[in-house]
Amino acid sequence: MNAELEWKIHNLPDSPGCYLMKSKGEIIYVGKAKNLKNRVSQYFHASRSHTPKVRAMVEKVDDFDIVLVDGELEAFTLECNLIKKHRPHYNILLKDDKHYPYIRIDLREDFPRPELVRKQAKDGAKYFGPYQGATVVREVLDVVRTVFPIRSCNWSIHPDKPRRPCVYHQIGQCPAPCAGLISKEDYAPHIRGVTDFLSGKYAPVLDELTARMRGASAEMNYERAALYRDRIRAVESVMQKQKAISTREDDRDVIAVLRHDADAIVELLYIRSGRLIGSENFTLEGAGDEEPGEILTQFILQYYTPENLPPTELILSADPPEKAVIEELLTELHGRRTYLFTPLRGDKLKLVRMALKNARDLAEKLDKRSAASRERTVGAAEELAEALGLPFYPRRIEGYDISNTQGVLSVGSQVVMIDGVARHDQYRIYRIKTVQGANDFASMHEVITRRLTHGLKERHERREAGEDAQGGKFSDLPDLILIDGGRGQLSAAQDAMHALGLDIPMFGLAKRIEEIVLPDCDESILLDRHSNALHLIQRLRDEAHRFAITHHRKLRSKASVASRLDGVAGIGEKRRKAILKHFATVEALKNASVDEIAAVDGMSRPAAENVYAMLHPPEEAPGASAPEQD
């Protein structure tokens, strides 16, 4: 602890406020306190009682700032705003900040219409939701328009300037107020039916539709009866997705928290008019060692905003530490009284258990996904180590391949897996410099020599500079090397490695029957074709091959462009380099217009026209017949 930090701790005030813990100028944690002196001092004393996360945070703190406020409510508000602004590493962060869709109806309009919106505002309109996604909202709106003839357009309606009715009027889904075919008074029952329907009052709608269907059937108007039948099915489809869970027509959110390893899972159930209309879950990283009440506090303060207002009731799985203050804050946000409940019995407890059941289900799925991922990555590497007889787990595996066309433009690729996961940022390409012609053995020898020489040199330089030998561009040497090929390529790679005084485990993978070739061993190893170890090295080998051949094709394409520019009038060495830099491939140059070619640095219009003419000979002109090919 430095002297400045110790002085600040000693001079903390006995006042409510917020504190901002810093490390090298970066805010890493924001907290609130009724008494800043007591709360902040606790971080730097009695470390045995701290959670691992708090201990890790305190070890990095080299400074802190405080902001004094008048009371708890102001401290809550300020803490929430500071967390959202700075997103400190050690705070519980709600990373899923998307806005959930609502259906909005402004009943103050003469001819209201339902619309999809992403934010709930205090604008006097009526909102229904939130829904799980825009697809669900559009599905509900389709049902609404099928059952209730209401307008869906956003045209301004002027009775003195009627419009021509659109196709929705012709199919019976709009009464065409824009054409003056319905009055405000006659339109009002339609929109009342919509608001009742969206509030979960399905029975009157179903009764009315059933009566109309039977009436049409009695009149032998079967086409009309079939229309009502389809509308009934549409309503029932929405009803099935909104399970009734309460006889009271309340709006509630049920929020339950489940600690899962180092993280915490928050499950949120949306209940509107006594019906469950959706659910969402959130994983709060690094919050697993916090108390459930504190996790819920942070979630509530970050989740509910002026654009995402809370309902009148929040049913929680644990009591927040400052329940009264949170209620006051949410009430101020909502504009009417908001209550927090932590039920111990009854229907509300059943809702909490339902949310926890969903959270546990998610936790089980995450565990299974994690286990499956481990089997394909770390587990596969461990299985490979056992198959190769290695005494250790190969954390870093590098794969190598050579690509050329008849010995021209040869390249070697280096791809990397760490803990069984591809690390694209550490891939490397080597242009073959010392080998002439198609000699994959000598090319592999050059690539391995250059890679390991770079690594040894960088390790030496980092040690000389007093730095960790690991962490450079080449200094992290592989634990295991895969050579794409048989014994010839493997032997060349081994010779290069031994010449540098290294002894890194190495093996080849022959394509014919996917056999593992080991150095100094006549017998090959055949892994079970379903084994994770085989799948791992196949992925690595395929990636090395893909990476090498991709870069070889780029070189070949550039060479093709350069060769086709030879002899073009007005194109010298300087202009050819400029064209190659601007258009990397023949296809890109061929698709370019004369103006685009002329725009290249140093090009003239006549030279551009010559290049264009070379790439578009007369036989390729539109309408010309293509020459026959054998």
Order of alpha helices (4+ residues) and beta strands (2+ residues): alpha-beta-beta-alpha-alpha-beta-alpha-beta-beta-beta-alpha-alpha-alpha-alpha-alpha-beta-beta-beta-alpha-beta-alpha-beta-alpha-alpha-beta-beta-beta-beta-alpha-beta-alpha-beta-beta-alpha-alpha-alpha-alpha-alpha
